[in-house]
Structures are given as structure tokens and as C-alpha cells.
Amino acid sequence: MKRFLFVMRQLPHSGIKLQEQLDVILTTAAFDQKVSLLFLDNGVFQLKKQQQAQHYGLKDTLAIFNALAIYDIQQLYVEIESLRERGLKTADLALPVVEIYRKDFAVFSQQFDFIG
């Protein structure tokens, strides 16, 4: 089994790119691969509580993140600096995450076979 880390950098309602990335993530997990997600930059907003996707005519991506456990995707990571730079705390997020510091990313990333 390979270990995949998908890096989520886009705003939650940024269009089709995010939907396509989520499709790839769920497909990878459906083939019994170990999948983890890292939220950084504006991607931290994807987990923010109380999103209103209907205002943008898009799918509720937070609902998809809530269903990740069905695909055995349980490791969600967030870069602490990305949260702070955007005025957020982990309490503002809808799902539990593991915090990592930017300076630790090189060591952290070595546990994965694929980063995308």
C-alpha cells in the first residue's frame, strides 16, 4: 500500500479544480491506498465551519470532507502558519486536524510515497 499526501491550497469555492482534486482523492482512497490531506495557504478555508456553497452554485465541499472517513481518510493535517496568517484557529475548523509547522514539512513529507 502506497501512502499519498494531497495538498489542498485552493479556496473552498474556487471552481472545478477543487472538485476534480476531490474526485482524484476519493478515487485513490477507493483503491485501498493510504490517503492523507494537508491544508495550507487558502486551503485552510476548505475546513472552515459554516460555509455557504449554495451562494456560489457549487457543491458543498465541506460535506465531502465530512464523508472522508467512509473512504478511510482520517489523517487531516493543517499548517499552523497558514491558519494564523488567515486569522483562524483549529476551533474554527469543522473537522479535527493535526497541526504541523512550516519548518517541519520536509521531515513530515518523507513518510509519503506520493505528494500531489
Buried (B, 14 or more C-beta within 10 A) or exposed (E): EEBBBBBBBBBBBBEEEBEEBBEEBBEBBEEEBBBBBBBBBBBBBBBBEEBEBEEEEBBBBBEBBEEBEEBEBEBBBBBBBBBEEEEBEBEBBBBEBEEBEEEEBEEBEEEBEEEE
